Amino acid sequence: MGDHVSKRLRLMTASEADMEERSFPNPYPDWDHQDQAARPLDPQGQVSSAFQRNVQSKIKDLLEQMEEGLKTADPHDFSTYTGWTGIALLYVQLHRVSNELSHLQRALDYVKRAMRILNGRKVTFLCGDAGPLAVGAVVHHKLGNTSDSKDCLARLLQLQRSVLSPDSEMADELLYGRAGYLYALLYVNSQIGGTAVEDATIAEVATAIIQSGKTLSVELKKADRCPLLYEWHKKQYVGAAHGLAGIFHTLMQPGAKVHPDMLSELVRPSIDYIRHKRFRSGNFPSSLSNESDRLVHWCHGAPGVVHMLIMAYKVFQEEKYLKEALECGEVIWQRGLLRKGYGVCHGTAGNGYAFLSLYKLTQEKKYLYRACKFAEWCLDYGTHGCRIPDRPYSLFEGMAGTIHYLSEMAAPEASRFPAFEL
């Protein structure tokens, strides 16, 4: 008996050590209602002009470093995730918050670079041809190049054949699967206007995703508990990049036009199934079979799942989703300053987006304060001894993603996690 208890204690301390290893202890005091003017907010509870100036100065500095660093980046990587399209998307964002035309021109330079090397092997926004084509359609549209925009859109729609093909071995997740193609269509409509891609086209893709999830759920005899189930490489991942959270977040988007009955009967119980897998800490496992509470990233863990819960709360108006989304926020505040770096996929910037989304939903200043504190951490880029990512200047692994996050401080109400929120 004593032996059993001491073994359990050893396991607990090992797991705590692992948590410690993956993140830095959060050095910041939490939001205090008594002190409304807690730096970096002003007495009105807005991001202070002094903090804004620091952020703008850092963005300028990091942009120069990024442009220099990209001279040695992989010339053949056109992806949004780690390649040229991700840099184009950053410049679209910088144009959105500053209205400077030069940023849009720069975005076009990178789009053109990406377009020259498309390979047709993948169809998603993050890792396939759909990303460059969707971003190209949007950038050309914003610059008034109508025929180029339409050409990109036509090519994007041609990819639908392989997405819908019944004999294709395509996954359904965001990074490499059908949800990643659906996101590309929704992105174009959100940027160009709701009719660029017809509802019927979007419905076909959403239906294919739902059908695929139903089929697997029946195969694995889970249909009564989890009507929609998805795998990637034989694992039922939970997170935003490869898993259920990313797929359900996309299907619940208003633009996806999934019928309310389908959302209620198929998506909601599947989300509830995931909720029952939550750890006592409030974090979520990386896959349904995984029992180790280690990862607090957008790609795996609470920082990705929180967006699904927020969306579920908006769609179903049930308090339990809001409650658990807020609990994800606590996990991220405690364990979200990551040793892996400052990126959006598995770094501090991506975790900061959770606070921006919670702020947009609740209007509570606490979340804006926390988002600013994670931005403050990013202002000391490179000084904490984090791991240097493989693609150090890219949107999802590296510096471009950090710049994207920092730029949101100019208009937090309008923030959007790149290639994920609409």
N, C-alpha and C positions, 0 to 999 in steps of 0.2 A: 504493500500500500504506500508506504513512505517513498519507496523507489519510484512508484508511478507518479506521485506528486512532484518529486524533484525532476523527473524527466519532463513533465509538463512545464515546469518553471524554466527549464533549460530551453525548451522549444520557444516559449514566449520571449525570452530574452534574445534568442537568435533572431526571431522575427522583428523585434523592436530594433535590434542592431541593423537589420536589413533596411528598415524604414529610414533609420538615421543615415545609413550609407547612401540612400537614394536622394535625400533632400537635405537642405541646410535647415537648422533650427530657425524659425521665423524671428528675426530680431526686433520686429516693429511692435509698438503698443497697438492694441486694437482700437477701433473707433470708439470714441467717448461722446455720448450725447451732450454731456455738460459742456464739452469743449467744441462748440460748433465750428470754430475756426481752426480745427486741427490741420496743421500743414499736411498735405498740400491743398486743402480746400480753403476758400475764403469765407468770411462771415455769412455769406448767403448760401454756403454749401455747394458752390460751384468750384471747378478746378481753378486755382488761383493763377493770376497772370504771371507771378514769379515762377511758379512751377511750369507753366506753359512755355515760358522763355527758355528754361533749362531743357525742356523736352525738345523744343525746336532746334536749339543749338546742338543737342546730341544727334538728332535726326540728320542734320547737315553733315556732321562729322562721320556718322556711320554710313551715310550714302556715299561719301567720298571713298571710304574704306571698301565698301561693297563694290563700287564700280572698278576700283583698282584690282580687287581680288578676282572679279569676274573675268579678267583678262586671261586667267589661267584655268577657268572652269571648263568642264567637259563640253566641247563644241557641239556634240551630238545629242545632248540632253535637252529635248524640247519641252519636257513635262512642266506642269504647274507645280508639282510636288518639289522637285529639286532643280528644274531647268529654266529655260528662257521664258516660258509662259508665266512662271511664277513671278519673275522680275517685272514682266509686263503688267501683271495684275497689281503689283505693288505700286507701279506708277499710275495706274488707273485710280487706285485708292488715294494717292497723293494729290492727284488732280481733283478728286471728289472733295477733299477737305480744304484745298487751297484755291481751286478754280484756275490754277496756272496752266495755260495751254501747253507750255513746254513739257510738262509731265505727260500729257497725252501724246505728244510727238515722240517722246522717249518710249512710251508704251508701244507705240506703233513700230519703232525700230526693233524692239525685242520680239514683237509678234511676227514681224517679217522674217526675223532670224529663225524663229521656231517653225514657221510654215515651210521653209526650204527643206526641212529634214524630217517631216512627218513620215511614219513608217507603216501606218495602218494596222499595227499588230494589237493595239489596245484601244478601247472606246470610251474611257472615262475622262472626267474633267481633270482629275488630279494626275493621272499617269498615262493617259492616252491622247489620241488625236482630237477628241471632243473638246479638251481644254483650249488648245491653241485656236481651234475653229470658232468656239464660242466667244473667247476673249477677242479674237480678230473681228468677228461680227459686231461686237459691242464697240470696240475702239474705232473701227471704220465708220460706224453709225454716228458716234459722237463727233467725229471729224467731218461728217457730211459726205463721206465717200460711199454713196448709196449702192452703187453696183458692186463694189468690193465687199461691202457688208452682206449683200444678198448672196454673193458667191460663197462666202464663208458659211452662211446659214444653210445653203443648199447642200454643201459638202457635209455639214454636221448632220443634216437629216438623212443623208445617204447611209450613214453608219447604223441607222435604225435596223436595217435588214439583218445585220449580224446579231444585234441585241435581241431581236425577236425570234431569231431562227430557233425552232424547237430542238434541233440536233446540236446546237452550240453547247459547249461545255462551260459556258460563261457563269462566273459566280454572280452574286447579287450585291455584294458590299460596295462601299463607297470608293475605295482605292482602285480596284480593278474590275468591278462588276457593274450590273445594271443600274444600281442606285447612283453610281457615278455618272452614268449617261443621262439619267433622269435629271440629276442636278444641273447638268450642262444646259438642258432644255429650259429648265425653270430659271436659270441665271439669265439666259438670253431674254426671256419674256420679262423678267423683273427690270432689266436694263433698257430694253428697246421699246417695251410696250407689250401688253398682254396678248397681242395677236400674232406676233412674229412666228411662234410655233403654235399650231392649232391644238385646241383641246383634245381632239380625237387622237392626235399623235402622242400627246402626253399620256392620255388614258391607256393607250395600248402598252406603253412601256411600264406604267404603274401596275397594270393588270398582269403583265408577264412576271413582275417581281412578286406580286401577291400569289400568283399561281405556283411559282417555284417554291415559295415558303410553305404553302399548303401541302404540296407534294412531299417535301422532306419531312414535315411534321407527321404526316400519315405514315410514311416509311418507318419513322423512328417511334411510332406509337405514342406520340405526344399530343395528338390533335385535340384531345379534350382539355388539356391544361395549357397548351401553348400552340394555338392554331397556326401560327406562322413561325417557322424555324429556318435558320440559314447556317450554312457552313462555309468555311474557307479553309482549304487544305485539311479537310476532315475534322476541323475543330469548330465548335459553336462559340465563336467569339462574341463578346458582349459590347465592346467599345465602339467608338465612333468610326475608326478607320476601316477595320475589317469586320465589324460586327453588327449586332442587332440594333444598337443605339443609333448608329449612322443610318441604317436602312429605315427604321421607323421614323426618325427625325425627318427624313426626306419625304416619306409617304404622307406624313401629317401636314406638310406644307400646304397652305391654301391653294397655291398654284397647281399642285399635283391633282387636284379635283377628284380625289378618291371619295367615293360615296360615303356619307356619314354612317350608313348601316355597316358598311365594310370596316370603317374605322372602329365602330363600337363592337362589332362581333368578332373581328379578327385581330386588329392591331391592339386594342385596349387589353384584352386578356393576355396577349403575348408580352406586353409591357409589364403587366402585373406579375407574370411568371418571372421576368428578370428581377423585378423588385424583391421577390422572395429570396433571391440569391445574394442579396446585399449583406455585406459583413457587418458585424456589430459596430465597427468604427464609423459606419456610414459610407465607406468606400465600396466599390464593386469589383468583382473578379474579372480577370482578363478573358476568361472563357467559362462556360457554364460548369465545366468539370474541375476548374482550378480553385483550390481552396487557400491559396496564399495571398494575403493582403499586402501586396508590395507596390503596385504601380499606380501612381497618381499623375497620369498623363491624359492629354486629349485623346490619344489613340487607344489607350487602355485605362479604364478606371473612371472615377467620379467626374473629372473635368470634361469628358465626352458625354457621359450619361446625363449630366445635369441639363444639357441642351435638349435631350429627348424628354426629360421630365418637365421642363418648362413648356415645351410644345404640347405635351400631354395635358398639362394644366390649362393651357389656352384652348385646346380643342374640347376637352371633356369637363372642364370647370369643376374638377374634384380636388378638394383641399389636400388630400394625401400626396398628390404629385407636387404641389407647391412645398409642402412640409419637407418632403425628401430632397427636393431641389435645394432648399435652404440648408439642409443637413450636409449635402454635397459641398456647399460653400464653406462650411466649417472645416471639413476634411482638407479642402484645397488651401484654406488660410493656414492651417497647421503644417501641411506636408507638401505644399506646392512650389516651394522655391527649389528648383531641381538641380542636382549635380550634373544632369545630362546636358544642361545648357539653357539658352535663352530663346529657343525656337518655339514654333507654334504646335508642332506635332507632339513632341515629348520634351517640352521646355517651359520655362516660367511664363513666357509671353502667352502661350496657348492656355495656360492655367488662368492667367489674368482675364482672358476673355469670359470666363465663367462669371466673374464679378460684374463685368460690363453687362452681361445678359441678365443677371439677377437684378442689377440696378434698373435696367430698362423695364423689367417686369414689375418691380415693387416700388420703384422711386425712392427706396431707402438710401440715405446718404452713406450708410455704413459700407455699402457695396461699391459706391463710387470711390470712397476713401481707400478701400482695399485694392481696387483696380489701380489707383494711383500709386499705392505702395509697391505693387508688383512692377509697375512702370519705373518707380524709383530704383528698384533693384536692377532693372535693365539699364538704367543710366550709368551703372558701374560695369558695363559690359566688359567681360574678359578679366575682371579683377578677382573673381571668387574662386578661381581654380577649377572651373567646370571642365567637363570633357569637350574636346573640340570635335564638332560633327564632321562626317565624311564630306558633305557638301556645305562648307562653312558660310557661304554667302547666299544660300538658297532660301526660298520662301518658307518651306515647311521644316527644314532642319536648322537653318542658320540665320544670318544677320537680316536678310530681307524680311523675314517674319517678325523679327523684333521691331524693325522700323515700322512695319505695318501696324503692329500693336501700339507703339508709341504715338503714331499719327492719330489714333483714335481719341487721344486725350483732348484734341481740339474740338471734338463734337461727340462726346460719349453717348448721347441719346441716339445717335445714328450709327453706332458701331456695328460691325458685322464680321464675324470670324470668316476669314477668306476661304472660298471654295467649300463653304459649309452652311453658314447662315445666309438668308436671302433678305 
